[in-house]
Amino acid sequence: MKRLPFTPLVLSALAVLFLAAAPALAQQDMTHVPTEAFKKLTRPPAAFAHDTHNEKAGLADCTACHHGEKDGKRDAASDTAGIPCSDCHAVAAKPGKTPLERAFHRQCMGCHLTQKKGPVTCGDCHKPAAK
């Protein structure tokens, strides 16, 4: 009877599990909206504690924020959790596409205005670091 290579199978399964969980784990530590895509910031990064925000807002469905696109239109049925916004929204977007900064502002401020709660002014989100 031939033995299967147990260790490589276990290691492969663990690698797949880690890769699937990595995006969710990264968001648990999030304290600010990611700004790596921007070359120069004109304001401090927007404060955003991902898990705390979602608990306070009662958001359990990731697609409330992490939406996809279908036929050039926003598709709320498509879950893009774990994919950086900058993968779809370029800083300098092509005509007809939403630039990254506008995508952040529309997503956050749009929801806050609709729900009639949450910050909507620049200084409420873009706060200087505490000294």
Secondary structure, DSSP 8 states (H G I E B T S, - for coil): -----HHHHHHHHHHHHHHHHHHHHHHHT--B---TT-SS-SS---B--HHHHHHHHT---GGGTS-EEETTEEETTS--TTS-GGGTS-TT--TTS--HHHHHHHHHHHHHHHHT-S--SHHHHS-----
